[in-house]
Amino acid sequence: MKKKVIAVIFLSLFISCGGISLQANPTEINLAEQVAKEFLCAKMQSAVSHNVDTLDNFFVDNSETSQKNLIFVKKHVLEDYIIPYASNDYVIQKVNPKVQINEALFDGTSAHIKATLTADILWNAANPFGNPINGNKAEKHSLLLSMDKGVWKITQDKFQTKKGNSDELFRDSLYALNEQILALKTEAKIFLDNAKKSKPSKLFPVAPKWKSSRTSNEYNRDEAYNWASSHWNNYSKEYLNFGDEKWKGGDCTNFVSQCLRAGGAANDKAGAFQWYYYRKAALATTNDDYSWTWSTSRGLNSTLSGNYKNNEFGPKATQKVIIGDNQYDASIGEYVIPGDIIQYHWKNKSAISHAAVIVGMIYNSAKIRYEPVIAEHTEDSWFTPWTNNAYKTYFVHITGIN
């Protein structure tokens, strides 16, 4: 019996997002890569056009698995791009996506491709006076493609978002998932229509206000910012990556804890509200010792508030909580500053389950207020809006670290 030959291709160059026809000759070994590239670019463009149905042609019509993966992609664009931006009268004006193929495995009938999607996100007020704000996004995808009527189509797109992963789709029926998409489209239309009616506004970054009368000088916000800037999309080898293709959770709070550590917060393995990460070697290993309060949003929140209320050693904070993005007001823009934290309680979760660090502020001329911009892991982001259309949002002001 002849052994099946598997070609392994590693590419290190970024692929630009020019067009490629899905009807091109599928016998070319690199066509699956080109289809994957076009799909990921089209996904980002759908956040600008507000039309997620443009992604339908990349998936297999008569495959339930393929259609469920398509629904997850649509949910991601609607829930994490279109709706959160529009909820605060923002829109994404333009994206500049790039795709890096990290690995491609072919066996003649199917292709397994690992790819990294990065994009400049140019976002602005829905009725803008000035230039857009430049943010960045990065996503890691594990794609499975197969031949359907002589054309490469996507049967699986496995990736992690701040609200879940594609494996979770298989808990619900295809009918129920399609109903969710219809509901999200309706919600998106309402937010977009309201955003179009909003007052013209100019958004512009303001010089960071690093100091506060409510913050001790021991917390080095410059170093917290520098860590976030260096590692939002370049994960440090000094810490484990809690979202590294395990598809069971994310790295968001680990990243926020790293920023606190960079700002001077020391390990605390005593008292009621412990918070620590101990490496067993120069770089991270699976033998590292860390607390659940270091790696989980709920745990970190309990530590920060507990240390503050009890005046214990360790990082500590006060917080303001709003229900719904529309409850944000000017007082919150005066309450938080760069180096502080925002945490999110999603509508379908029982507790806080996501965290981000504030890396800047913008001034919104129409709303006459300052608004934070964030960096985050799990859904790697830099200088994007704080809005996430969450059930509850926690604005956490760091008052001290030790």
N, C-alpha and C positions, 0 to 999 in steps of 0.2 A: 504494500500500500504506500502510495506517495504521501509524504508529509505535506500538510497545507503550509504554504509559504505566507508569512505575515510580514508585511513591509512596515517598518517603523520609521517615521519621519519626524525629526525635531527641527523646528524652525525658530529662529531667534529674531528675525526681522519683522517689523510691524507691516501689516497689510493694509493699504489704504482702502477706502470704501467706495470704489468705483463699481459700476453696475456689472452684473454677470447674469446671463439668462439662465433660468432654471431648466430650459429646454436644451442646453448645450450637451454635447456628447458625453454620456455618463461613463464611458469606458476610460476616459482620462483619469489617471489616478489622483490628480489634485482637484478634481471638480467638486468632490464632497467638501473639501476645505473651503473652496470658493463659495459654495452654497451656505456653509456655516457662517462664513464671513458676511455674506450679504444679509442673511437672516439677522445676525446680531446688530448690524448697522440699521436695518429696517426697524428693528425693535426700538432703538433709540430715536429714530425719526418719527415713530408713531407717538412719542411723547410731545412732539412739536405739532404734528398734524391733528392730534387728538382722535386718531382713527386706528384703533387696535385691530380692526378687521383686515387691515392690509397684510397681516401676518398669516392669514389662513392658508395661503398657497404653499407655505413652507412645510405644512404638516399633512399627514395621511388622512384622507377623509373617512375611510371605513375602518380605522383602527381606534378603538376606545382609548388605548394607552397613549397614542399620539395626540388625540383630541384633548385628553386630560392635561397633557403637558402644554398644549397650546393655551388652554384655559388658565393654567398657572402663570404663563408669560403675560397674558392679557391682564390678569389680576394684578400682577406686579406693576405693570405700566400704569394702570388706573389708580391703584392704591398708593404707590410710592412715588409717582411722578405727577400725573395730571391732577388728581384730586387734592393732594396736600398743597401744591403750588396755588391752585385756584382758590382754595379755602381762605387764603390771605390776600386775594386779588393779585396774585402773581401768575405769570405764564413763562414757559420755557420758549424763548424766541428762536434759539438755534442750538444745534449740537454738532460737535466735530468728533465723530467716533473713529476709533482705530481698533483693529483686532489683531492680536498676536496668537498664532497657532503654536501651542507649547508642545503638543504631542498628537500624532495621528497614527492610528492602527487600522490597517485594511486587511480583510481576508477574502476580497473578491466580490462579496455580496453585501457587506455592511462596513461601516466606518465608525470608529470611536474616536472622537476628537475632543481634546482638552484645549480650551481657548480662554484668553483674557480679553475682556472688552473694557476699554478705557474711553472716556469722552469728556471733552470740555462742555460744560453746561452753561449756556448764556441765558440768564433769567432776568426778568424785569417785571415792573408793574404791568398789569393788563393794559392800561392806557398810559404809556410811558412818556415822560418829559425828557429823560436823559438816557445815557448809555446803559447797557445791561451790566449786571454783576457776573463775573466769571467764576464759576464753580467747577468742580471736577467729580467724576464718578469712576468707579472701577468694579467690575464683576468678573467672577470666575465661573465658567460653564463647562460641564461635562456632557457632550452631545453624542447621541447615537443616531446615525443616519442609515437608511436602507433604501433599496430601489423600489419605486412604486410607478409602474407603467413606464419604465425606462428613464425615470427621473429620480435623482437623490432627494429624499424627503426626510424630515426630522421625526423620529419616533420617540425620542427622549431628550429632554433638556433639564439636566439636574443642576440646580444651583440654590444657594442659600440667600434669603432676603431677611430683612429685619423683622418680618412678621411670620416667617416660616420657611419651609422648603418644599420642593416639588413632590416628595414622597407622601406628604400629608394629603394630597389630592385623592388618594385611593381609598380614603375613608368614606367618601361621598359618591353618590351616583352621578353619572354624566348629566342627567336631567337637572339634579340639584345644583351642580356646578354651573351649568348654563344659566340657571335662574340667578345665581350670584352675579354672573357677568352682566346680565340685564339690569339688575339692581344697581350695580356699580356704574354702568353707563348712564343710567338715569340720574344718579347722584352727581356724576361728573358734569353732566349737562347743566344741572341746576347751579353748581358752583361756577362753571364757566360763564353762564349767562349773567350771573350776579357780578362776576369779575369784569365783564364787558361794560357793565353799567357803573362801575366804580369811578371815583374821581381820578382825573389825571394825576400822576405822581412821579416824583423823581426819587430814585433810590441811589444812595451813594454811601460808600464805606466811610466811617469816621475813625479818627485816631483812637486806638485802644485806650480805655481808661482802666489802668491796671490796679489802681489803689482804691480803697474804700474805707470809710470810717468804721465799717463793720468787720473788716478783715485785718488779722494780725500781719505784721510784716514778714513773718517767717515763711509764708507760702510764696514761693517764687513763681509767679504767674508767667514770667518770661520763659522760664525753663519748661513749664508745662506746655506753653504754646509751641516752643521749639520742638519738643518731643512729638506733639501732634502733627506739626508740619513735616517732620522728617519721616514719620512712621504711619501716616494714615493709609498709605498704599505701599509701604515698604516695611513689612512686618519685622520687628526686631527679633533676632535670634536669641536674645537674652531671656525671652519668655515663651512659654508654650503658646501655640495658636489653637484656641479652643474651637475654631470653626474650620479647621484645615481638612476639608473634604470628608468630614464625618457626617455631615448633613443632619446632625442631631441637635444643633445649637449654634450659637454665634460667639464672636470674640469681642462684642461691643463693650462689656463691662471690664474685661481684661485690659482693653485699650485705655479706657478711662482711668482705671487704677494705675496703669503705667504712667499716665500724665500726672496723676497726683504724686506718684513716687518721684518723677522727674522734678516736680515742684518742691520736693523736700520731705514728703511724708515717709516716716520710718515704719518698719515692721512693728506690729503690736500683737503680741501673743499672750497678753495678760488682760484681766478684766472681763467685763461682760460683752464687750463689743470688739472682738479681735479682728485684725485685718493684716494679712501678711502674705508674702511670696518669698520662699527661700529656694535658691538654686542649689543643686548638688554638684554643679560643675561650672566652668566658665560660661558655657552656653546652656540653654534650656534643655532638659531631658524629661522623659516621662516619669522620672523619680522625683521631680521637684515637689516641694511641699507648699501648698497654698490653702488659704481659707475660702470657704464658700462665699464669704463677704467680699473677697477680692474679685471673684469671677462671675457673680450673679447680680443683676440689677436690684432685686429686692434685698439681697444681703448687704450690698453697699449702702443702700438707702437707710437700712436699719442701723448700720454702723455710724454713718455720718450724723443722723439725727440723735442716736443714742449717746454718742460721745459728747454732743453739744448739750443735751439736756442734763447729763450727769457730770459734765465737766471732766471727762476721762481723757487719758492720753490717747492720741491717735487723731486721724483726720476728722473734722467735725464741720457741721453746716446747719444753716436754717433753710427753709424752703417755702415757696408759695405754690399752690396747686390750683389749676383751672380745669374745668370740665368743658371740653370742646375748644377748638382753636379760636372761635369767635369771642371767647372770654378774655383773651389777651388784651391788656391795656397799657397805657404809657407808664404806669407805676412799675410794671415788671421790667420794662426797658431801663429803668433807673435802679432796679434791684439787683440784676445780674450783670456781671462784667466778664471779659475773657478770662478763661481759666476755671470758670464755674461749670456746672453740669446741668444737663437737661435729661430727664428720665420720662419714659412713656409707658402708659398702661393702655394696651390695645382693647378694642371693644369686645373681642371674643376671648380675652384672657382673664384669669382670676387675680392677677397681680401685676406689678411693674415688671416689664420684660425687655426693655431696651434702654440704652444709655448713650449719650453723646457728650462731647466737650465743646464748650463755647470758644470759638477762636477769633471772633470779631463781632462788630456791631455795624448795622447800617441804619441810616436815618431815612424814614419814610415821610416825605413831605406832605402827602395827602392826609395821612393818619396822624401826623405831628407827633411822632414817637420814634424811639430807638428799638430795633429788633435784632435779636442775636442770629448769627450764622454759626454753623457747627462743623465739626469733623467727627467721623464715626467709623467703626469697623462693622463687620458682618456684611453690611452693604457699604463698602468703602466710599467715603465721601469727604470732600474738602470744600469749605466755604459755600455750603448750601443752606437753604432756609431751615429754621427750626421747626416749621410746621410739618405735622405728620398725620393730621386728622385723627388724633388719638382720642380715646374716651377721656383719659386724664393726662395732663402734662405737668410734671414736677420741675419747677425752676429752683435749682439747688445752689445756694450761695455758700462757698467755702469760707468759713470764718477763722479756721486755724488748722494746723496739720499735726501738731505733736503736743 
